[in-house]
Every structure is written in structure tokens, then in C-alpha cells.
Amino acid sequence: MDACDARTRAYKNGKTFDQCKKIAETLSSDLTKKIEHAGVVSWSEILQTSDHDELVYKLTLKYLRQNGYNIGDWKTPQVTKSTA
């Protein structure tokens, strides 16, 4: 059976999906501290922090949203503390 195994498929720089998730979790916790201090982090800053790795970038935004942050949209490409 030729099926893709998400646990072993290599993404950018040969990382597996699980490795990308761990990197994104670490980045989101680091960015959480920065957001609490500065109040805002831009999407471009998150992209630079993720070393322009699209999967890590998207997972980082996902984890920030799960932690209750407002990740913005195309009009306001920034992550802020949630007001709700």
C-alpha cells in the first residue's frame, strides 16, 4: 500500500511534521512572552523567526490562536492580545 505517513515525510530541511510541530510550539511560547511585553508581533516577524519555513509559520500562528491571541487577518497582519 502506497500511503503517505505524516510522521516520516520530510518537509523543509528534512524535518518531519512532528519536528515542525515542536519547533512551532517553542516559537509560540517565545513569541507569547514578546507579545505580553510589547503588545504586538507582526506576521513578518513571525515568518523571520520561523526561518521562512511555511509549515512552522502556519503552525506557530495556529498555536498562538489556540492560546487565546488575536492573530489578525490580511488587513491587520499582526498578533495581539485578545480583547475578549
PDB file with SEQRES, HELIX, SHEET and CRYST1 records, atoms N, CA, C and O in Angstrom:
SEQRES   1 A   84  MET ASP ALA CYS ASP ALA ARG THR ARG ALA TYR LYS ASN          
SEQRES   2 A   84  GLY LYS THR PHE ASP GLN CYS LYS LYS ILE ALA GLU THR          
SEQRES   3 A   84  LEU SER SER ASP LEU THR LYS LYS ILE GLU HIS ALA GLY          
SEQRES   4 A   84  VAL VAL SER TRP SER GLU ILE LEU GLN THR SER ASP HIS          
SEQRES   5 A   84  ASP GLU LEU VAL TYR LYS LEU THR LEU LYS TYR LEU ARG          
SEQRES   6 A   84  GLN ASN GLY TYR ASN ILE GLY ASP TRP LYS THR PRO GLN          
SEQRES   7 A   84  VAL THR LYS SER THR ALA                                      
HELIX    1 AA1 LYS A   12  GLY A   14  5                                   3    
HELIX    2 AA2 PHE A   17  ALA A   38  1                                  22    
HELIX    3 AA3 TRP A   43  THR A   49  1                                   7    
HELIX    4 AA4 GLU A   54  GLN A   66  1                                  13    
SHEET    1 AA1 3 VAL A  40  SER A  42  0                                        
SHEET    2 AA1 3 GLN A  78  LYS A  81 -1                                        
SHEET    3 AA1 3 TYR A  69  ASN A  70 -1                                        
CRYST1    1.000    1.000    1.000  90.00  90.00  90.00 P 1           1          
ATOM      1  N   MET A   1       0.845  -1.181   0.000  1.00  0.00           N  
ATOM      2  CA  MET A   1       0.000   0.000   0.000  1.00  0.00           C  
ATOM      3  C   MET A   1       0.891   1.246   0.000  1.00  0.00           C  
ATOM      4  O   MET A   1       1.729   1.416   0.886  1.00  0.00           O  
ATOM      5  N   ASP A   2       0.707   2.104  -0.987  1.00  0.00           N  
ATOM      6  CA  ASP A   2       1.481   3.333  -1.075  1.00  0.00           C  
ATOM      7  C   ASP A   2       0.699   4.484  -0.448  1.00  0.00           C  
ATOM      8  O   ASP A   2      -0.088   5.154  -1.116  1.00  0.00           O  
ATOM      9  N   ALA A   3       0.929   4.699   0.841  1.00  0.00           N  
ATOM     10  CA  ALA A   3       0.255   5.790   1.549  1.00  0.00           C  
ATOM     11  C   ALA A   3       1.307   6.678   2.188  1.00  0.00           C  
ATOM     12  O   ALA A   3       2.364   6.203   2.604  1.00  0.00           O  
ATOM     13  N   CYS A   4       1.019   7.945   2.263  1.00  0.00           N  
ATOM     14  CA  CYS A   4       1.942   8.881   2.892  1.00  0.00           C  
ATOM     15  C   CYS A   4       1.831   8.764   4.406  1.00  0.00           C  
ATOM     16  O   CYS A   4       0.732   8.762   4.960  1.00  0.00           O  
ATOM     17  N   ASP A   5       2.945   8.670   5.049  1.00  0.00           N  
ATOM     18  CA  ASP A   5       2.990   8.630   6.505  1.00  0.00           C  
ATOM     19  C   ASP A   5       3.426  10.008   6.981  1.00  0.00           C  
ATOM     20  O   ASP A   5       4.580  10.394   6.795  1.00  0.00           O  
ATOM     21  N   ALA A   6       2.517  10.745   7.590  1.00  0.00           N  
ATOM     22  CA  ALA A   6       2.793  12.127   8.010  1.00  0.00           C  
ATOM     23  C   ALA A   6       3.913  12.191   9.032  1.00  0.00           C  
ATOM     24  O   ALA A   6       4.559  13.230   9.172  1.00  0.00           O  
ATOM     25  N   ARG A   7       4.153  11.120   9.738  1.00  0.00           N  
ATOM     26  CA  ARG A   7       5.191  11.146  10.765  1.00  0.00           C  
ATOM     27  C   ARG A   7       6.589  11.065  10.190  1.00  0.00           C  
ATOM     28  O   ARG A   7       7.549  11.458  10.853  1.00  0.00           O  
ATOM     29  N   THR A   8       6.727  10.567   8.973  1.00  0.00           N  
ATOM     30  CA  THR A   8       8.062  10.377   8.420  1.00  0.00           C  
ATOM     31  C   THR A   8       8.330  11.186   7.165  1.00  0.00           C  
ATOM     32  O   THR A   8       9.457  11.181   6.670  1.00  0.00           O  
ATOM     33  N   ARG A   9       7.344  11.873   6.640  1.00  0.00           N  
ATOM     34  CA  ARG A   9       7.545  12.664   5.429  1.00  0.00           C  
ATOM     35  C   ARG A   9       8.447  13.849   5.746  1.00  0.00           C  
ATOM     36  O   ARG A   9       8.248  14.529   6.753  1.00  0.00           O  
ATOM     37  N   ALA A  10       9.415  14.096   4.912  1.00  0.00           N  
ATOM     38  CA  ALA A  10      10.348  15.196   5.143  1.00  0.00           C  
ATOM     39  C   ALA A  10       9.783  16.493   4.574  1.00  0.00           C  
ATOM     40  O   ALA A  10       9.304  16.533   3.441  1.00  0.00           O  
ATOM     41  N   TYR A  11       9.848  17.533   5.365  1.00  0.00           N  
ATOM     42  CA  TYR A  11       9.463  18.871   4.934  1.00  0.00           C  
ATOM     43  C   TYR A  11      10.728  19.678   4.718  1.00  0.00           C  
ATOM     44  O   TYR A  11      11.776  19.092   4.447  1.00  0.00           O  
ATOM     45  N   LYS A  12      10.678  20.985   4.825  1.00  0.00           N  
ATOM     46  CA  LYS A  12      11.834  21.827   4.574  1.00  0.00           C  
ATOM     47  C   LYS A  12      13.012  21.392   5.447  1.00  0.00           C  
ATOM     48  O   LYS A  12      12.847  21.132   6.639  1.00  0.00           O  
ATOM     49  N   ASN A  13      14.171  21.317   4.862  1.00  0.00           N  
ATOM     50  CA  ASN A  13      15.412  20.929   5.537  1.00  0.00           C  
ATOM     51  C   ASN A  13      15.331  19.525   6.130  1.00  0.00           C  
ATOM     52  O   ASN A  13      16.049  19.219   7.083  1.00  0.00           O  
ATOM     53  N   GLY A  14      14.473  18.671   5.584  1.00  0.00           N  
ATOM     54  CA  GLY A  14      14.414  17.290   6.020  1.00  0.00           C  
ATOM     55  C   GLY A  14      13.743  17.051   7.351  1.00  0.00           C  
ATOM     56  O   GLY A  14      13.897  15.976   7.930  1.00  0.00           O  
ATOM     57  N   LYS A  15      12.994  18.032   7.861  1.00  0.00           N  
ATOM     58  CA  LYS A  15      12.304  17.871   9.146  1.00  0.00           C  
ATOM     59  C   LYS A  15      10.991  17.133   8.948  1.00  0.00           C  
ATOM     60  O   LYS A  15      10.332  17.287   7.919  1.00  0.00           O  
ATOM     61  N   THR A  16      10.615  16.332   9.932  1.00  0.00           N  
ATOM     62  CA  THR A  16       9.321  15.661   9.893  1.00  0.00           C  
ATOM     63  C   THR A  16       8.253  16.620  10.421  1.00  0.00           C  
ATOM     64  O   THR A  16       8.562  17.677  10.971  1.00  0.00           O  
ATOM     65  N   PHE A  17       7.004  16.229  10.243  1.00  0.00           N  
ATOM     66  CA  PHE A  17       5.906  17.061  10.713  1.00  0.00           C  
ATOM     67  C   PHE A  17       5.961  17.217  12.234  1.00  0.00           C  
ATOM     68  O   PHE A  17       5.708  18.306  12.751  1.00  0.00           O  
ATOM     69  N   ASP A  18       6.285  16.160  12.945  1.00  0.00           N  
ATOM     70  CA  ASP A  18       6.383  16.234  14.406  1.00  0.00           C  
ATOM     71  C   ASP A  18       7.488  17.185  14.846  1.00  0.00           C  
ATOM     72  O   ASP A  18       7.323  17.910  15.828  1.00  0.00           O  
ATOM     73  N   GLN A  19       8.607  17.193  14.135  1.00  0.00           N  
ATOM     74  CA  GLN A  19       9.679  18.131  14.452  1.00  0.00           C  
ATOM     75  C   GLN A  19       9.226  19.569  14.199  1.00  0.00           C  
ATOM     76  O   GLN A  19       9.538  20.464  14.984  1.00  0.00           O  
ATOM     77  N   CYS A  20       8.501  19.791  13.118  1.00  0.00           N  
ATOM     78  CA  CYS A  20       7.977  21.126  12.811  1.00  0.00           C  
ATOM     79  C   CYS A  20       7.004  21.573  13.901  1.00  0.00           C  
ATOM     80  O   CYS A  20       7.009  22.740  14.293  1.00  0.00           O  
ATOM     81  N   LYS A  21       6.167  20.652  14.395  1.00  0.00           N  
ATOM     82  CA  LYS A  21       5.231  20.997  15.463  1.00  0.00           C  
ATOM     83  C   LYS A  21       5.967  21.403  16.728  1.00  0.00           C  
ATOM     84  O   LYS A  21       5.571  22.366  17.385  1.00  0.00           O  
ATOM     85  N   LYS A  22       7.023  20.697  17.084  1.00  0.00           N  
ATOM     86  CA  LYS A  22       7.792  21.029  18.289  1.00  0.00           C  
ATOM     87  C   LYS A  22       8.465  22.397  18.150  1.00  0.00           C  
ATOM     88  O   LYS A  22       8.494  23.179  19.101  1.00  0.00           O  
ATOM     89  N   ILE A  23       9.002  22.678  16.969  1.00  0.00           N  
ATOM     90  CA  ILE A  23       9.622  23.978  16.716  1.00  0.00           C  
ATOM     91  C   ILE A  23       8.581  25.083  16.836  1.00  0.00           C  
ATOM     92  O   ILE A  23       8.843  26.118  17.449  1.00  0.00           O  
ATOM     93  N   ALA A  24       7.407  24.874  16.257  1.00  0.00           N  
ATOM     94  CA  ALA A  24       6.333  25.873  16.303  1.00  0.00           C  
ATOM     95  C   ALA A  24       5.852  26.093  17.732  1.00  0.00           C  
ATOM     96  O   ALA A  24       5.559  27.226  18.115  1.00  0.00           O  
ATOM     97  N   GLU A  25       5.765  25.034  18.523  1.00  0.00           N  
ATOM     98  CA  GLU A  25       5.357  25.180  19.921  1.00  0.00           C  
ATOM     99  C   GLU A  25       6.372  26.017  20.695  1.00  0.00           C  
ATOM    100  O   GLU A  25       5.998  26.868  21.501  1.00  0.00           O  
ATOM    101  N   THR A  26       7.643  25.775  20.449  1.00  0.00           N  
ATOM    102  CA  THR A  26       8.693  26.548  21.100  1.00  0.00           C  
ATOM    103  C   THR A  26       8.639  28.014  20.676  1.00  0.00           C  
ATOM    104  O   THR A  26       8.737  28.913  21.512  1.00  0.00           O  
ATOM    105  N   LEU A  27       8.483  28.247  19.370  1.00  0.00           N  
ATOM    106  CA  LEU A  27       8.398  29.622  18.864  1.00  0.00           C  
ATOM    107  C   LEU A  27       7.184  30.348  19.427  1.00  0.00           C  
ATOM    108  O   LEU A  27       7.273  31.522  19.785  1.00  0.00           O  
ATOM    109  N   SER A  28       6.044  29.652  19.506  1.00  0.00           N  
ATOM    110  CA  SER A  28       4.842  30.320  20.009  1.00  0.00           C  
ATOM    111  C   SER A  28       4.993  30.688  21.483  1.00  0.00           C  
ATOM    112  O   SER A  28       4.493  31.729  21.907  1.00  0.00           O  
ATOM    113  N   SER A  29       5.668  29.857  22.266  1.00  0.00           N  
ATOM    114  CA  SER A  29       5.876  30.218  23.673  1.00  0.00           C  
ATOM    115  C   SER A  29       6.838  31.399  23.789  1.00  0.00           C  
ATOM    116  O   SER A  29       6.650  32.261  24.647  1.00  0.00           O  
ATOM    117  N   ASP A  30       7.869  31.452  22.935  1.00  0.00           N  
ATOM    118  CA  ASP A  30       8.781  32.601  22.934  1.00  0.00           C  
ATOM    119  C   ASP A  30       8.060  33.870  22.491  1.00  0.00           C  
ATOM    120  O   ASP A  30       8.252  34.937  23.074  1.00  0.00           O  
ATOM    121  N   LEU A  31       7.231  33.748  21.461  1.00  0.00           N  
ATOM    122  CA  LEU A  31       6.501  34.913  20.960  1.00  0.00           C  
ATOM    123  C   LEU A  31       5.433  35.373  21.954  1.00  0.00           C  
ATOM    124  O   LEU A  31       5.112  36.560  22.010  1.00  0.00           O  
ATOM    125  N   THR A  32       4.887  34.451  22.730  1.00  0.00           N  
ATOM    126  CA  THR A  32       3.918  34.819  23.762  1.00  0.00           C  
ATOM    127  C   THR A  32       4.539  35.806  24.735  1.00  0.00           C  
ATOM    128  O   THR A  32       3.906  36.792  25.114  1.00  0.00           O  
ATOM    129  N   LYS A  33       5.761  35.549  25.138  1.00  0.00           N  
ATOM    130  CA  LYS A  33       6.475  36.461  26.048  1.00  0.00           C  
ATOM    131  C   LYS A  33       6.657  37.827  25.395  1.00  0.00           C  
ATOM    132  O   LYS A  33       6.487  38.862  26.039  1.00  0.00           O  
ATOM    133  N   LYS A  34       7.005  37.817  24.110  1.00  0.00           N  
ATOM    134  CA  LYS A  34       7.221  39.078  23.395  1.00  0.00           C  
ATOM    135  C   LYS A  34       5.914  39.859  23.251  1.00  0.00           C  
ATOM    136  O   LYS A  34       5.901  41.082  23.390  1.00  0.00           O  
ATOM    137  N   ILE A  35       4.816  39.152  22.973  1.00  0.00           N  
ATOM    138  CA  ILE A  35       3.521  39.814  22.830  1.00  0.00           C  
ATOM    139  C   ILE A  35       3.087  40.407  24.163  1.00  0.00           C  
ATOM    140  O   ILE A  35       2.563  41.520  24.207  1.00  0.00           O  
ATOM    141  N   GLU A  36       3.301  39.675  25.245  1.00  0.00           N  
ATOM    142  CA  GLU A  36       2.946  40.187  26.570  1.00  0.00           C  
ATOM    143  C   GLU A  36       3.748  41.441  26.907  1.00  0.00           C  
ATOM    144  O   GLU A  36       3.243  42.351  27.564  1.00  0.00           O  
ATOM    145  N   HIS A  37       4.988  41.483  26.458  1.00  0.00           N  
ATOM    146  CA  HIS A  37       5.845  42.642  26.753  1.00  0.00           C  
ATOM    147  C   HIS A  37       5.548  43.817  25.820  1.00  0.00           C  
ATOM    148  O   HIS A  37       5.317  44.936  26.280  1.00  0.00           O  
ATOM    149  N   ALA A  38       5.553  43.562  24.507  1.00  0.00           N  
ATOM    150  CA  ALA A  38       5.405  44.634  23.520  1.00  0.00           C  
ATOM    151  C   ALA A  38       3.952  44.889  23.135  1.00  0.00           C  
ATOM    152  O   ALA A  38       3.619  45.982  22.677  1.00  0.00           O  
ATOM    153  N   GLY A  39       3.088  43.899  23.311  1.00  0.00           N  
ATOM    154  CA  GLY A  39       1.682  44.070  22.961  1.00  0.00           C  
ATOM    155  C   GLY A  39       1.315  43.628  21.561  1.00  0.00           C  
ATOM    156  O   GLY A  39       0.141  43.394  21.274  1.00  0.00           O  
ATOM    157  N   VAL A  40       2.310  43.507  20.675  1.00  0.00           N  
ATOM    158  CA  VAL A  40       2.024  43.137  19.288  1.00  0.00           C  
ATOM    159  C   VAL A  40       3.276  42.522  18.653  1.00  0.00           C  
ATOM    160  O   VAL A  40       4.404  42.893  18.976  1.00  0.00           O  
ATOM    161  N   VAL A  41       3.043  41.567  17.738  1.00  0.00           N  
ATOM    162  CA  VAL A  41       4.105  40.988  16.920  1.00  0.00           C  
ATOM    163  C   VAL A  41       3.560  40.880  15.503  1.00  0.00           C  
ATOM    164  O   VAL A  41       2.445  40.395  15.307  1.00  0.00           O  
ATOM    165  N   SER A  42       4.321  41.321  14.522  1.00  0.00           N  
ATOM    166  CA  SER A  42       3.855  41.290  13.128  1.00  0.00           C  
ATOM    167  C   SER A  42       4.030  39.901  12.530  1.00  0.00           C  
ATOM    168  O   SER A  42       4.852  39.108  12.988  1.00  0.00           O  
ATOM    169  N   TRP A  43       3.243  39.625  11.503  1.00  0.00           N  
ATOM    170  CA  TRP A  43       3.357  38.347  10.806  1.00  0.00           C  
ATOM    171  C   TRP A  43       4.737  38.197  10.184  1.00  0.00           C  
ATOM    172  O   TRP A  43       5.302  37.104  10.187  1.00  0.00           O  
ATOM    173  N   SER A  44       5.287  39.292   9.649  1.00  0.00           N  
ATOM    174  CA  SER A  44       6.600  39.207   9.009  1.00  0.00           C  
ATOM    175  C   SER A  44       7.680  38.846  10.030  1.00  0.00           C  
ATOM    176  O   SER A  44       8.640  38.148   9.702  1.00  0.00           O  
ATOM    177  N   GLU A  45       7.523  39.318  11.252  1.00  0.00           N  
ATOM    178  CA  GLU A  45       8.473  38.959  12.310  1.00  0.00           C  
ATOM    179  C   GLU A  45       8.363  37.469  12.652  1.00  0.00           C  
ATOM    180  O   GLU A  45       9.371  36.812  12.911  1.00  0.00           O  
ATOM    181  N   ILE A  46       7.140  36.945  12.652  1.00  0.00           N  
ATOM    182  CA  ILE A  46       6.943  35.517  12.907  1.00  0.00           C  
ATOM    183  C   ILE A  46       7.548  34.704  11.768  1.00  0.00           C  
ATOM    184  O   ILE A  46       8.155  33.661  12.012  1.00  0.00           O  
ATOM    185  N   LEU A  47       7.391  35.168  10.524  1.00  0.00           N  
ATOM    186  CA  LEU A  47       7.960  34.480   9.378  1.00  0.00           C  
ATOM    187  C   LEU A  47       9.481  34.449   9.465  1.00  0.00           C  
ATOM    188  O   LEU A  47      10.099  33.423   9.178  1.00  0.00           O  
ATOM    189  N   GLN A  48      10.085  35.559   9.856  1.00  0.00           N  
ATOM    190  CA  GLN A  48      11.537  35.598  10.023  1.00  0.00           C  
ATOM    191  C   GLN A  48      11.982  34.678  11.152  1.00  0.00           C  
ATOM    192  O   GLN A  48      12.989  33.981  11.031  1.00  0.00           O  
ATOM    193  N   THR A  49      11.232  34.676  12.250  1.00  0.00           N  
ATOM    194  CA  THR A  49      11.562  33.826  13.388  1.00  0.00           C  
ATOM    195  C   THR A  49      11.479  32.353  13.010  1.00  0.00           C  
ATOM    196  O   THR A  49      12.257  31.537  13.503  1.00  0.00           O  
ATOM    197  N   SER A  50      10.537  32.012  12.136  1.00  0.00           N  
ATOM    198  CA  SER A  50      10.378  30.619  11.711  1.00  0.00           C  
ATOM    199  C   SER A  50      11.332  30.257  10.577  1.00  0.00           C  
ATOM    200  O   SER A  50      11.214  29.180   9.992  1.00  0.00           O  
ATOM    201  N   ASP A  51      12.269  31.137  10.262  1.00  0.00           N  
ATOM    202  CA  ASP A  51      13.273  30.914   9.220  1.00  0.00           C  
ATOM    203  C   ASP A  51      12.614  30.668   7.863  1.00  0.00           C  
ATOM    204  O   ASP A  51      13.079  29.842   7.078  1.00  0.00           O  
ATOM    205  N   HIS A  52      11.533  31.390   7.599  1.00  0.00           N  
ATOM    206  CA  HIS A  52      10.787  31.333   6.331  1.00  0.00           C  
ATOM    207  C   HIS A  52      10.310  29.913   6.003  1.00  0.00           C  
ATOM    208  O   HIS A  52      10.176  29.553   4.834  1.00  0.00           O  
ATOM    209  N   ASP A  53      10.057  29.124   7.029  1.00  0.00           N  
ATOM    210  CA  ASP A  53       9.506  27.776   6.862  1.00  0.00           C  
ATOM    211  C   ASP A  53       7.987  27.898   6.970  1.00  0.00           C  
ATOM    212  O   ASP A  53       7.459  28.166   8.049  1.00  0.00           O  
ATOM    213  N   GLU A  54       7.291  27.701   5.862  1.00  0.00           N  
ATOM    214  CA  GLU A  54       5.849  27.945   5.800  1.00  0.00           C  
ATOM    215  C   GLU A  54       5.070  27.089   6.794  1.00  0.00           C  
ATOM    216  O   GLU A  54       4.137  27.576   7.433  1.00  0.00           O  
ATOM    217  N   LEU A  55       5.441  25.829   6.927  1.00  0.00           N  
ATOM    218  CA  LEU A  55       4.720  24.942   7.835  1.00  0.00           C  
ATOM    219  C   LEU A  55       4.894  25.387   9.289  1.00  0.00           C  
ATOM    220  O   LEU A  55       3.919  25.438  10.039  1.00  0.00           O  
ATOM    221  N   VAL A  56       6.114  25.705   9.689  1.00  0.00           N  
ATOM    222  CA  VAL A  56       6.366  26.165  11.056  1.00  0.00           C  
ATOM    223  C   VAL A  56       5.643  27.482  11.297  1.00  0.00           C  
ATOM    224  O   VAL A  56       5.084  27.691  12.374  1.00  0.00           O  
ATOM    225  N   TYR A  57       5.646  28.370  10.311  1.00  0.00           N  
ATOM    226  CA  TYR A  57       4.967  29.662  10.405  1.00  0.00           C  
ATOM    227  C   TYR A  57       3.472  29.486  10.653  1.00  0.00           C  
ATOM    228  O   TYR A  57       2.905  30.113  11.548  1.00  0.00           O  
ATOM    229  N   LYS A  58       2.838  28.626   9.851  1.00  0.00           N  
ATOM    230  CA  LYS A  58       1.394  28.410   9.989  1.00  0.00           C  
ATOM    231  C   LYS A  58       1.054  27.721  11.307  1.00  0.00           C  
ATOM    232  O   LYS A  58       0.059  28.060  11.947  1.00  0.00           O  
ATOM    233  N   LEU A  59       1.870  26.766  11.711  1.00  0.00           N  
ATOM    234  CA  LEU A  59       1.633  26.087  12.990  1.00  0.00           C  
ATOM    235  C   LEU A  59       1.815  27.052  14.159  1.00  0.00           C  
ATOM    236  O   LEU A  59       1.077  26.981  15.141  1.00  0.00           O  
ATOM    237  N   THR A  60       2.787  27.950  14.061  1.00  0.00           N  
ATOM    238  CA  THR A  60       3.009  28.943  15.121  1.00  0.00           C  
ATOM    239  C   THR A  60       1.786  29.838  15.265  1.00  0.00           C  
ATOM    240  O   THR A  60       1.336  30.097  16.381  1.00  0.00           O  
ATOM    241  N   LEU A  61       1.244  30.312  14.145  1.00  0.00           N  
ATOM    242  CA  LEU A  61       0.025  31.123  14.206  1.00  0.00           C  
ATOM    243  C   LEU A  61      -1.133  30.322  14.802  1.00  0.00           C  
ATOM    244  O   LEU A  61      -1.924  30.855  15.581  1.00  0.00           O  
ATOM    245  N   LYS A  62      -1.229  29.061  14.441  1.00  0.00           N  
ATOM    246  CA  LYS A  62      -2.287  28.199  14.977  1.00  0.00           C  
ATOM    247  C   LYS A  62      -2.176  28.088  16.493  1.00  0.00           C  
ATOM    248  O   LYS A  62      -3.175  28.219  17.201  1.00  0.00           O  
ATOM    249  N   TYR A  63      -0.967  27.847  16.994  1.00  0.00           N  
ATOM    250  CA  TYR A  63      -0.786  27.692  18.434  1.00  0.00           C  
ATOM    251  C   TYR A  63      -1.027  29.014  19.176  1.00  0.00           C  
ATOM    252  O   TYR A  63      -1.547  29.009  20.292  1.00  0.00           O  
ATOM    253  N   LEU A  64      -0.655  30.130  18.570  1.00  0.00           N  
ATOM    254  CA  LEU A  64      -0.936  31.420  19.198  1.00  0.00           C  
ATOM    255  C   LEU A  64      -2.446  31.651  19.292  1.00  0.00           C  
ATOM    256  O   LEU A  64      -2.939  32.148  20.305  1.00  0.00           O  
ATOM    257  N   ARG A  65      -3.170  31.293  18.242  1.00  0.00           N  
ATOM    258  CA  ARG A  65      -4.634  31.435  18.267  1.00  0.00           C  
ATOM    259  C   ARG A  65      -5.241  30.514  19.327  1.00  0.00           C  
ATOM    260  O   ARG A  65      -6.163  30.912  20.039  1.00  0.00           O  
ATOM    261  N   GLN A  66      -4.732  29.296  19.433  1.00  0.00           N  
ATOM    262  CA  GLN A  66      -5.229  28.359  20.442  1.00  0.00           C  
ATOM    263  C   GLN A  66      -4.962  28.861  21.857  1.00  0.00           C  
ATOM    264  O   GLN A  66      -5.705  28.542  22.785  1.00  0.00           O  
ATOM    265  N   ASN A  67      -3.899  29.645  22.018  1.00  0.00           N  
ATOM    266  CA  ASN A  67      -3.569  30.199  23.331  1.00  0.00           C  
ATOM    267  C   ASN A  67      -4.331  31.478  23.633  1.00  0.00           C  
ATOM    268  O   ASN A  67      -4.090  32.117  24.657  1.00  0.00           O  
ATOM    269  N   GLY A  68      -5.258  31.863  22.744  1.00  0.00           N  
ATOM    270  CA  GLY A  68      -6.128  32.993  23.015  1.00  0.00           C  
ATOM    271  C   GLY A  68      -5.690  34.321  22.440  1.00  0.00           C  
ATOM    272  O   GLY A  68      -6.241  35.359  22.805  1.00  0.00           O  
ATOM    273  N   TYR A  69      -4.712  34.318  21.549  1.00  0.00           N  
ATOM    274  CA  TYR A  69      -4.269  35.568  20.942  1.00  0.00           C  
ATOM    275  C   TYR A  69      -5.033  35.841  19.660  1.00  0.00           C  
ATOM    276  O   TYR A  69      -5.464  34.914  18.974  1.00  0.00           O  
ATOM    277  N   ASN A  70      -5.198  37.116  19.338  1.00  0.00           N  
ATOM    278  CA  ASN A  70      -5.826  37.538  18.095  1.00  0.00           C  
ATOM    279  C   ASN A  70      -4.736  37.544  17.030  1.00  0.00           C  
ATOM    280  O   ASN A  70      -3.820  38.365  17.090  1.00  0.00           O  
ATOM    281  N   ILE A  71      -4.821  36.636  16.054  1.00  0.00           N  
ATOM    282  CA  ILE A  71      -3.760  36.544  15.056  1.00  0.00           C  
ATOM    283  C   ILE A  71      -3.994  37.473  13.866  1.00  0.00           C  
ATOM    284  O   ILE A  71      -3.201  37.467  12.924  1.00  0.00           O  
ATOM    285  N   GLY A  72      -5.043  38.255  13.886  1.00  0.00           N  
ATOM    286  CA  GLY A  72      -5.295  39.233  12.839  1.00  0.00           C  
ATOM    287  C   GLY A  72      -5.793  38.612  11.556  1.00  0.00           C  
ATOM    288  O   GLY A  72      -6.234  37.463  11.536  1.00  0.00           O  
ATOM    289  N   ASP A  73      -5.721  39.383  10.479  1.00  0.00           N  
ATOM    290  CA  ASP A  73      -6.126  38.935   9.155  1.00  0.00           C  
ATOM    291  C   ASP A  73      -5.303  39.692   8.129  1.00  0.00           C  
ATOM    292  O   ASP A  73      -4.323  40.349   8.482  1.00  0.00           O  
ATOM    293  N   TRP A  74      -5.690  39.608   6.858  1.00  0.00           N  
ATOM    294  CA  TRP A  74      -4.888  40.239   5.812  1.00  0.00           C  
ATOM    295  C   TRP A  74      -4.867  41.757   5.918  1.00  0.00           C  
ATOM    296  O   TRP A  74      -3.947  42.399   5.410  1.00  0.00           O  
ATOM    297  N   LYS A  75      -5.878  42.345   6.578  1.00  0.00           N  
ATOM    298  CA  LYS A  75      -5.903  43.799   6.761  1.00  0.00           C  
ATOM    299  C   LYS A  75      -5.021  44.231   7.924  1.00  0.00           C  
ATOM    300  O   LYS A  75      -4.414  45.302   7.887  1.00  0.00           O  
ATOM    301  N   THR A  76      -4.954  43.406   8.940  1.00  0.00           N  
ATOM    302  CA  THR A  76      -4.117  43.690  10.119  1.00  0.00           C  
ATOM    303  C   THR A  76      -3.219  42.488  10.382  1.00  0.00           C  
ATOM    304  O   THR A  76      -3.521  41.662  11.243  1.00  0.00           O  
ATOM    305  N   PRO A  77      -2.114  42.387   9.642  1.00  0.00           N  
ATOM    306  CA  PRO A  77      -1.238  41.219   9.768  1.00  0.00           C  
ATOM    307  C   PRO A  77      -0.337  41.273  11.008  1.00  0.00           C  
ATOM    308  O   PRO A  77       0.877  41.455  10.914  1.00  0.00           O  
ATOM    309  N   GLN A  78      -0.964  41.111  12.147  1.00  0.00           N  
ATOM    310  CA  GLN A  78      -0.225  41.164  13.402  1.00  0.00           C  
ATOM    311  C   GLN A  78      -0.949  40.339  14.461  1.00  0.00           C  
ATOM    312  O   GLN A  78      -2.155  40.111  14.377  1.00  0.00           O  
ATOM    313  N   VAL A  79      -0.186  39.897  15.460  1.00  0.00           N  
ATOM    314  CA  VAL A  79      -0.728  39.125  16.557  1.00  0.00           C  
ATOM    315  C   VAL A  79      -0.746  40.031  17.792  1.00  0.00           C  
ATOM    316  O   VAL A  79       0.260  40.640  18.156  1.00  0.00           O  
ATOM    317  N   THR A  80      -1.927  40.098  18.425  1.00  0.00           N  
ATOM    318  CA  THR A  80      -2.085  40.930  19.610  1.00  0.00           C  
ATOM    319  C   THR A  80      -2.769  40.130  20.720  1.00  0.00           C  
ATOM    320  O   THR A  80      -3.271  39.026  20.508  1.00  0.00           O  
ATOM    321  N   LYS A  81      -2.769  40.724  21.894  1.00  0.00           N  
ATOM    322  CA  LYS A  81      -3.517  40.114  22.991  1.00  0.00           C  
ATOM    323  C   LYS A  81      -4.997  40.160  22.639  1.00  0.00           C  
ATOM    324  O   LYS A  81      -5.467  41.133  22.050  1.00  0.00           O  
ATOM    325  N   SER A  82      -5.716  39.134  22.990  1.00  0.00           N  
ATOM    326  CA  SER A  82      -7.144  39.089  22.717  1.00  0.00           C  
ATOM    327  C   SER A  82      -7.873  40.009  23.677  1.00  0.00           C  
ATOM    328  O   SER A  82      -7.565  40.050  24.869  1.00  0.00           O  
ATOM    329  N   THR A  83      -8.841  40.749  23.153  1.00  0.00           N  
ATOM    330  CA  THR A  83      -9.595  41.683  23.996  1.00  0.00           C  
ATOM    331  C   THR A  83     -10.807  41.027  24.592  1.00  0.00           C  
ATOM    332  O   THR A  83     -11.413  41.586  25.506  1.00  0.00           O  
ATOM    333  N   ALA A  84     -11.187  39.864  24.114  1.00  0.00           N  
ATOM    334  CA  ALA A  84     -12.388  39.181  24.616  1.00  0.00           C  
ATOM    335  C   ALA A  84     -12.070  38.282  25.792  1.00  0.00           C  
ATOM    336  O   ALA A  84     -12.967  37.635  26.333  1.00  0.00           O  
TER     337      ALA A  84                                                      
END                                                                             
